[in-house]
Amino acid sequence: MINMKPAARVYSATALNDDKIEKLKTVIQNKIGYEVDLILETDSSLIGGLYIHIAGFVLDFSVKKQINDMKESVLRGSII
């Protein structure tokens, strides 16, 4: 029987060190309740933070998203 763990694709602006990778993996596994494999990618357009795609869900904690959210708020004339 093949036991395949689901994968979480994690994008960060810069490469994560081993300590951060293990902490991130632990946090994700504790939140979703099962083990995952991490697929790590770098994307400098994020500016900072993380963008995580797992099991059809997207968690966007990137600086790029925060800037875009602020821009949209200003364009709508509302304050964050």
CORZI-V456676 format. One record per residue. N is the residue number from 1. SS is DSSP state (H for helix, E for strand, C for the rest). Layout:
# CORZI-V456676
N | SS
N | SS
This chain:
# CORZI-V456676
1 | C
2 | C
3 | C
4 | C
5 | C
6 | E
7 | E
8 | E
9 | E
10 | E
11 | E
12 | E
13 | C
14 | C
15 | C
16 | C
17 | C
18 | H
19 | H
20 | H
21 | H
22 | H
23 | H
24 | H
25 | H
26 | H
27 | H
28 | H
29 | H
30 | H
31 | H
32 | H
33 | C
34 | C
35 | C
36 | E
37 | E
38 | E
39 | E
40 | E
41 | E
42 | E
43 | C
44 | H
45 | H
46 | H
47 | C
48 | C
49 | E
50 | E
51 | E
52 | E
53 | E
54 | E
55 | C
56 | C
57 | E
58 | E
59 | E
60 | E
61 | E
62 | E
63 | H
64 | H
65 | H
66 | H
67 | H
68 | H
69 | H
70 | H
71 | H
72 | H
73 | H
74 | H
75 | H
76 | H
77 | C
78 | C
79 | C
80 | C
